[in-house]
């Protein structure tokens, strides 16, 4: 392939394939368990956790989307489904007619508080406990190195 750069060597290919398998299998396994034991999707849980961890249990919708790395339409659809179930609600921003807050409801807080212990247990069982302390440190460094290298969405480098 002219101009595409060198192919991955055997070591690089093995590492990349191992990462792809991890990325596909672990989140899917955790998502199935979460759904089965709490009735929450991974997207539900992610939003509930984000809102539960901020002091007022609310974030501007744009900030929530940025934290999750989600497009506006994805967040809007997910938020609407969760709002219909009473887990979150929309609150207008005073002084900004176009802005809105995503607010965690008491039902949403109870739901995430009930789901979190088992989910954390499963993360520990299938991820944390599979690694040594040194491997955990290496994984943190690896993830940070890759994420730090990625361009911001919409930047000039985003389509390179």
N, C-alpha and C positions, 0 to 999 in steps of 0.2 A: 504494500500500500504506500505509494509515493506520497510524501509530505505528511504522513500521519504519525511520524515518530517511530521509535523502536517498539517492538512487541514486548510484552511482559516476559521476563525470564521465568524459569521454573519456580523459584522462590517467591517472586512477586505474584505470579499466577496462583500459587497455593495460598498465599496470604489473602489475596483478593477473593478467591473462592470461599475460603473459610469465613471471611467477613460477610459475604453475601448469604451464606447458609445461616450464620448467626442472626443477621438482620431479618431474614425471612422467618426462621423457625421460632426464635425466642419471643418476639412480640406477638406472633400468632398464638403461641401456647399461652402466654400470659393473658391475652385478650379473651380467649375461649374460657379460661378459668374465671376471669373477672365477670364475664357475661353470665356464666353458669351460676356463680355464687352470689352475685349482687344485682344482676339484671342491668348492669351498666355496660355501655360500649367503652372502648378505649378512649374515644373522643369525649364522651360524657365525663369519664373519670378525669381526663386531662384538664378540662375546663373547671370542674369542681375543685380539683386540687389547687389550681392557680388562684381561684377566688377565695378558697379557704385559707390561703397563706398570706393574704394581704390584710392589714389591720382593720379596715372598714368593711371587709368582705365584698368589695366592689372595685371594678376597674373600668376605665373608659373602654368601650368596645374596640376602638382602634389599638389601644395599648395591649389589650388581651390578644387580639389577632397578631400583633407584632411579637409578643412573647411566645406565641405558639408557632409562629412562622406560617400562618394560614392566610389564604386569600380571603378577601372580604366576603365573597359569596359563600365560601365553605363555612365560615364562622356564622354568617347570618342563618343559613339553613340549620346548622347544628344547634345554634342558640334558640331558634324557633321551636325545634322539636323538644328541647329541654325545658323551655318555658311552658309549653303545653302540658308537660308532666309536673310542673310546679317546682322544678329544681332550681331555676334561676328566674329572674325577672329583669325587665328593661326599665331604666329610670332616666328621665330626661336630665340633661345637664343644665343647671341654672346658669343663665348668661350665655348659653351657646345652643341656639335653637336646633342646630344640626347635630349636636353631639348627644351621646347617650352613654349611660353606665350599664355594665353587666353587673347584676347584684345577685349574690348567693342568698337563696331563701332559707328559712329554718329547715324546711324539708330537704333541701340540697345539702345543708350542713350535716344533718343527721345521716343522710344517705352516704356521703363521703366518709363520715366518721365510722360508719358501720363497715363499709367496703375496704377501707385502708388497711386495717390490721392483716387481713388475709392476703391482700395484694402485696403488701410489704413482705409477708412471710414467703410468698411464692417467688418474689424477686430475689430474696435471700437464698431460697432453696435452689433455684435454677440458674442463678447468676453469681451472686456474691460468694456463696459457699463453694462454688466450683473453682474459685481463684485463690491464690495465695495473696497475702498482703502486698507482696512485691508486684504481682500481676495486676492487682487492683490499682496500684500506683501507676504502673505502666499503661493500663487501659485509660486512666484519667488523662495522662500525658498524651497518649495517642489521639484520643478524641479531641482534646483541646488543640493539638497541632493541626489536625485536619479542619476543624471548625474555624479556627483562626485564619486559615488560608483561604477559605471560601469567600467570594465576594458577597456584598449585600444585595438582596433582591432589587432588581431595577438599576443597578449600577452599570457603568460602562463595561466592566469585566464580566457581568452576569451572563452574557451570551457567548463568551469565548470558548 
